[in-house]
Amino acid sequence: MAARVVVLLGAIIVHGESAHCDKCSSPSSLFQVDSGVHGRLGFIRDPVSMSDDEMADVDTTGMVKKTSGELTFYAYSNEQDQYVSASIGPNSYWEKDKSDEFCREYGKLAGKANFLDVGANIGTWSIPMAQCLRKLNQGGSVIAVEALGRNAKRLAASAHANSLDNIELFNYAVGEGGRQDQTVETVVEGNMGHSNLFSDSSDSGVKKSVSMTTLDEILKDRMASKDSRIFAMKMDIENYELYALQGAQNLLLSDHRPCLIFIELRVKTHEPSAKAMKLLEDNGYQTSEIGPADWDHLMRQKDFTACAQRFMSA
């Protein structure tokens, strides 16, 4: 069952506190979403991550505490989330084989390397990757980006429970950038990871506020240095990947682009996903593996060896 939520991007709420949108961009940016409707989304300049105090003080009432190996996750009940939360067991969690594979790739590097998790959900990539980077002891950190506040709070609670201080959590939706307008977020009960953004100004549902920005805005301070140190990225934002990538042009420049990307793109059935694939290919990526589902793509830079050399020293 899907509960529809109208999202007004003009009234910004950052971590639950109302704020005037004085950092929204003014130029308009037109895009097409799944429904075929065109819409304009505003975005926040200078987005801020959740503070250590905010992450430590999350109210876990109503959350389900689960353990997998030595990791603790704050999740939903299996009835509320039949996929990601339900996947967490004594020795399992969502896409564990892929995050384990990424951890092994990081283990081959001699220097600091960060991980970017776009569509972090409740943290089943961010938490194990943060633990992996901490164990490697090269100073690597996780940049987690999650639009849905209830997911971000679970991720924050899990980070605190595991004493992981190397996660920077941004509770924002990410797109290509544009002026403030109205959009709709659909929260899919029973599959919280399938919640998504699309344009529908006629909706009369419950009004909520959300903050929206771009990946380039989130990462601009990191990219101001010679090397952004982001070795790999995971992106799964429910058919919104094209617009997030269009808002990450600086990230995709040769000096900054990740060496590895794991991304969900339904290229056979979804035109924007096909365009996202072409955008990545035009920026020097090629698919090295597909699966387990045919929309899961592991992509590497064509010059992967040279890219990895960037991370062979601190």
C-alpha positions in Angstrom: 0.0 0.0 0.0 1.4 3.4 -1.0 0.8 6.5 1.1 1.1 9.6 -1.0 2.9 12.6 0.6 2.9 16.1 -1.1 6.4 17.6 -0.6 6.6 21.4 -0.7 10.2 22.3 -1.4 9.7 26.0 -0.6 9.3 25.5 3.1 12.5 23.8 4.1 12.8 21.6 7.2 16.3 20.5 8.1 16.3 17.6 10.6 12.9 18.6 11.8 13.5 22.4 12.2 11.8 24.9 9.9 14.0 27.3 8.1 13.5 30.0 5.5 14.6 28.9 2.1 17.2 31.7 1.6 19.7 29.2 0.0 17.4 27.9 -2.6 18.5 28.4 -6.2 16.5 30.8 -8.4 17.1 29.5 -12.0 14.6 27.0 -13.2 15.5 23.5 -14.3 13.0 21.4 -16.2 13.0 17.6 -16.1 10.7 14.7 -17.0 9.7 12.1 -14.5 8.1 8.7 -14.7 4.5 9.9 -15.1 5.5 12.0 -18.1 4.7 15.2 -16.2 7.3 17.9 -16.2 8.2 19.7 -12.9 10.7 22.0 -11.4 12.4 21.3 -8.1 14.2 23.8 -5.9 17.4 22.9 -4.2 19.4 24.0 -1.1 22.8 25.5 -1.5 25.4 24.6 1.3 23.6 21.5 2.7 24.6 20.5 6.1 25.1 17.0 7.5 23.4 15.8 10.7 25.5 16.7 13.7 27.1 14.2 16.0 24.5 15.2 18.7 21.6 14.8 16.3 22.8 11.3 15.3 23.4 10.3 19.0 20.0 11.6 20.2 17.7 9.9 17.7 14.6 8.6 19.4 14.5 4.9 18.6 11.0 4.4 19.9 9.1 2.2 17.4 12.3 1.1 15.7 13.3 -2.6 15.6 16.8 -3.4 16.8 18.4 -6.2 14.8 21.9 -7.7 14.8 23.9 -9.3 12.0 27.3 -10.6 13.0 28.9 -7.8 15.0 26.7 -5.1 13.5 23.6 -3.6 15.0 20.9 -2.1 12.7 17.8 -0.1 13.7 15.2 -1.1 11.2 11.5 -1.5 10.5 9.4 -4.5 11.4 9.3 -7.1 8.6 5.6 -6.1 8.0 6.6 -2.5 7.5 9.5 -3.3 5.3 9.5 -6.7 3.6 12.7 -6.3 1.8 15.6 -4.3 3.3 14.7 -4.6 7.0 13.5 -8.2 6.5 16.8 -9.1 4.9 18.7 -8.5 8.2 19.5 -11.8 9.9 22.3 -13.2 12.0 24.6 -13.4 9.0 22.8 -11.4 6.3 21.6 -8.0 5.3 20.5 -6.3 2.1 23.1 -6.7 -0.7 25.8 -7.9 1.7 27.6 -9.8 -1.0 28.1 -6.5 -2.9 29.2 -4.4 0.1 31.6 -7.2 1.0 33.0 -7.1 -2.5 33.5 -3.3 -2.3 35.2 -3.8 1.1 37.7 -6.2 -0.5 38.4 -3.6 -3.2 39.1 -1.0 -0.6 41.4 -3.5 1.1 43.6 -3.4 -2.0 44.3 0.3 -1.6 47.2 1.7 0.5 45.7 5.2 1.1 42.6 7.0 2.3 39.5 6.3 0.3 35.9 7.4 1.0 32.6 5.8 0.0 29.5 7.6 -1.3 26.1 6.0 -0.6 23.3 7.7 -2.5 19.9 6.4 -1.4 21.3 5.0 1.8 18.0 3.8 3.1 18.4 2.5 6.7 22.1 1.9 6.3 22.7 -1.6 5.1 25.5 -0.4 2.9 26.7 2.6 4.9 27.0 0.8 8.2 29.1 -2.2 7.0 31.2 0.1 4.7 31.9 2.4 7.6 33.0 -0.5 9.7 35.1 -1.8 6.8 36.9 1.5 6.4 37.4 1.8 10.2 39.1 -1.6 10.3 41.3 -0.7 7.3 42.5 2.3 9.4 43.3 4.5 6.5 41.1 7.4 7.5 38.3 6.6 5.1 34.7 7.7 5.7 31.2 7.2 4.4 29.1 10.0 2.9 25.5 8.8 3.2 22.7 10.6 1.4 19.1 9.7 2.2 15.9 11.7 1.5 13.4 10.0 3.7 13.7 11.3 7.3 12.5 8.1 8.9 15.2 6.1 7.1 17.9 8.6 7.9 17.0 8.4 11.6 17.4 4.6 11.6 20.8 5.0 9.8 21.9 7.6 12.4 20.7 5.3 15.3 22.6 2.4 13.8 25.8 4.5 13.4 25.6 5.5 17.1 24.9 1.9 18.2 28.0 0.7 16.4 30.1 3.6 17.6 30.9 4.6 14.0 32.1 8.2 13.9 33.1 8.0 10.2 29.7 8.5 8.7 28.6 11.9 7.4 24.8 11.7 6.9 22.9 14.1 4.7 19.1 13.9 5.0 18.3 15.3 1.6 16.8 14.3 -1.7 19.2 14.9 -4.6 18.4 16.0 -8.2 19.8 18.1 -10.9 18.9 21.5 -9.3 16.4 24.1 -10.1 13.9 26.6 -8.6 11.6 25.8 -5.7 8.3 24.1 -6.6 6.0 21.4 -5.5 6.6 17.7 -5.9 5.3 14.4 -4.5 7.0 11.7 -2.5 5.4 8.3 -2.4 6.1 6.4 0.7 5.5 2.7 0.0 4.4 0.9 3.1 5.8 -2.6 3.1 8.9 -1.5 1.0 10.4 1.6 2.5 13.3 1.5 0.1 10.9 1.9 -2.9 9.8 5.4 -1.7 10.3 7.8 -4.6 9.9 11.3 -5.9 7.8 12.4 -8.8 5.8 15.5 -9.9 2.1 15.8 -9.2 1.0 19.3 -8.1 -2.7 18.3 -8.1 -2.3 15.9 -5.2 -4.3 16.8 -2.0 -2.6 14.5 0.4 -0.8 15.2 3.7 1.7 18.0 3.2 5.2 17.5 4.4 8.4 19.4 3.7 11.7 18.0 2.5 15.1 19.4 1.7 16.5 18.9 -1.8 20.0 19.6 -3.1 22.5 18.2 -5.5 25.4 15.8 -5.1 27.8 18.6 -6.3 26.5 20.9 -3.5 27.0 18.1 -0.9 30.5 17.3 -2.1 31.8 20.8 -3.2 34.0 21.3 -0.2 35.6 17.9 -0.7 36.0 18.5 -4.4 37.7 21.9 -3.8 40.8 19.9 -2.9 42.9 18.3 -5.6 41.5 14.8 -4.9 38.0 14.1 -3.5 39.1 10.7 -2.3 35.8 9.0 -3.2 36.8 5.6 -4.5 33.4 4.0 -4.9 29.7 5.0 -5.0 26.4 3.1 -4.6 23.3 4.7 -6.0 19.8 3.4 -5.7 17.1 6.1 -5.7 14.2 4.5 -7.4 14.4 5.7 -11.0 15.7 9.2 -10.0 19.3 8.3 -10.8 19.5 10.3 -14.0 18.6 13.6 -12.3 21.0 12.9 -9.4 23.8 12.3 -11.9 22.9 15.5 -13.8 23.4 17.3 -10.5 26.8 15.6 -10.1 28.7 16.9 -13.1 31.6 18.1 -11.0 31.9 14.8 -9.3 32.0 13.0 -12.7 35.0 15.1 -13.9 38.2 13.1 -14.3 39.8 14.3 -11.2 36.9 13.4 -9.0 34.8 10.6 -10.4 34.7 7.3 -8.4 36.5 4.3 -9.7 33.6 1.9 -8.9 29.9 2.4 -9.1 27.1 0.0 -8.1 23.9 1.5 -9.5 20.3 0.4 -10.1 19.2 1.3 -13.7 16.3 -0.3 -15.5 17.7 0.4 -18.9 15.4 -1.9 -20.8 12.2 -0.5 -19.6 12.9 3.0 -18.3 14.1 5.7 -20.7 15.7 8.0 -18.0 17.6 5.0 -16.7 18.9 4.4 -20.3 20.0 8.0 -20.4 21.7 7.7 -17.1 23.6 4.7 -18.4 24.8 6.7 -21.4 25.8 9.6 -19.2 28.0 7.3 -17.2 29.4 5.7 -20.3 30.2 9.1 -21.8 32.1 9.8 -18.5 34.4 6.8 -19.0 32.5 4.0 -17.2 31.8 0.5 -18.5 29.6 -2.3 -17.0 31.7 -5.1 -15.6 28.9 -7.1 -14.1 25.1 -7.2 -14.1 23.1 -8.8 -11.3 21.7 -10.4 -9.4 18.8 -8.5 -10.9 19.1 -7.2 -14.5 18.9 -3.7 -13.2 21.9 -4.0 -10.9 25.0 -2.7 -12.7 28.6 -2.8 -11.3 30.5 -0.2 -13.4 34.2 0.6 -13.4 36.2 3.3 -15.0 37.7 2.1 -18.2 41.1 3.2 -16.8 40.4 1.5 -13.5 44.0 0.8 -12.7 45.0 4.4 -13.2 42.1 5.5 -11.2 42.9 3.2 -8.3 46.5 4.7 -8.3 45.0 7.9 -6.9 44.3 6.1 -3.7 47.7 4.4 -3.2 48.9 7.1 -0.8 47.2 9.2 1.9 
